[in-house]
Amino acid sequence: MGEFVDKVKGNVNEAVGKAKQNSNDPETRAKGAAQETKGKAQQVKGSVKGALGDKV
């Protein structure tokens, strides 16, 4: 279950981060890039959990 949740959260953070990067405000763009990176990390975490059988 944790694998699925992490992957969904990662997809949401990545999508929101990409949307923020289209802003005219440089600070919002920077936050969007950070949020997109966080989303990618969450997806990797979910993949690792899946490979280890949710023991992480």
C-alpha positions as CSV (number, residue, x, y, z in Angstrom):
1,M,0.0,0.0,0.0
2,G,2.8,2.4,0.9
3,E,4.3,2.0,-2.6
4,F,1.1,3.1,-4.3
5,V,0.6,6.1,-1.9
6,D,4.2,7.3,-2.5
7,K,3.9,7.1,-6.2
8,V,0.6,9.0,-6.2
9,K,2.0,11.7,-4.0
10,G,5.0,11.9,-6.3
11,N,2.9,12.3,-9.4
12,V,0.9,15.0,-7.8
13,N,3.9,16.9,-6.5
14,E,5.6,16.6,-9.9
15,A,2.5,17.9,-11.8
16,V,2.0,20.8,-9.4
17,G,5.7,21.7,-9.6
18,K,5.6,21.8,-13.4
19,A,2.5,24.0,-13.3
20,K,4.3,26.4,-10.9
21,Q,7.3,26.6,-13.2
22,N,5.0,28.4,-15.8
23,S,4.5,31.3,-13.4
24,N,5.9,34.8,-14.1
25,D,7.2,35.0,-10.5
26,P,10.8,33.8,-10.2
27,E,10.3,32.6,-6.6
28,T,7.2,30.6,-7.6
29,R,9.2,29.0,-10.5
30,A,12.0,28.0,-8.1
31,K,9.5,26.5,-5.7
32,G,8.0,24.6,-8.6
33,A,11.3,23.1,-9.6
34,A,11.9,22.0,-6.0
35,Q,8.4,20.5,-5.8
36,E,8.9,18.6,-9.0
37,T,12.2,17.2,-7.7
38,K,10.5,16.2,-4.5
39,G,7.8,14.4,-6.5
40,K,10.4,12.5,-8.5
41,A,12.1,11.4,-5.2
42,Q,8.7,10.2,-3.8
43,Q,8.2,8.1,-6.9
44,V,11.6,6.5,-6.5
45,K,10.8,5.9,-2.8
46,G,7.6,4.1,-3.9
47,S,9.5,2.0,-6.4
48,V,12.1,1.0,-3.7
49,K,9.2,0.1,-1.3
50,G,7.7,-2.0,-4.0
51,A,11.0,-3.8,-4.7
52,L,11.6,-4.5,-1.0
53,G,8.0,-5.5,-0.3
54,D,6.8,-2.4,1.7
55,K,9.4,-3.0,4.4
56,V,10.9,0.4,4.1
